[in-house]
Amino acid sequence: MLLDLQVEEAFAFWGTPEGDLVHPAECMQQLLEKVRRHRVNVDGNVCTVMVTTLVLEGWQRKFDPRYNVMQTLLLKAG
């Protein structure tokens, strides 16, 4: 339950204007640190999707730094 609360707080922060200033790779690192700390097993396919998303997000920022794909994903997920 503690992990659920920490993850909910992290996603709530990332959806704020202050959270928009945090690089998506830092957000993912924080999330993975919570997963590691609580010894949660993550399926390999999920890890692959996470890494692929970060790579694509990095490429996207090079093409158009004004567009925030992570913000779009948060809106779609919410």
C-alpha positions, -999 to +999 in steps of 0.1 A: +000+000+000+029+024+007+042+019-029+007+027-042+006+059-023+041+069-034+034+062-070+001+081-069+019+111-053+046+109-080+021+109-108+002+137-092+034+158-090+044+151-126+010+164-137+017+198-121+035+228-137+064+221-113+065+185-124+067+196-161+101+210-153+114+176-143+130+156-173+110+124-181+142+103-176+144+116-140+107+108-135+113+072-147+144+069-125+123+079-095+096+055-104+121+026-109+138+035-076+104+031-058+099-003-075+134-014-066+131-002-030+098-021-025+112-052-044+084-053-069+089-076-098+083-059-132+076-080-162+103-078-189+078-066-215+069-037-193+105-028-188+110-029-226+080-006-231+094+018-205+129+019-221+115+023-256+092+051-245+122+070-230+143+065-262+114+077-284+108+106-261+145+116-264+143+115-302+111+134-302+127+162-281+154+165-307+129+169-335+106+193-317+116+205-282+084+225-278+062+193-279+060+174-247+050+138-255+051+128-218+024+154-210+003+139-238+007+104-224-003+116-189-034+132-204-043+100-222-037+079-191-057+101-168 
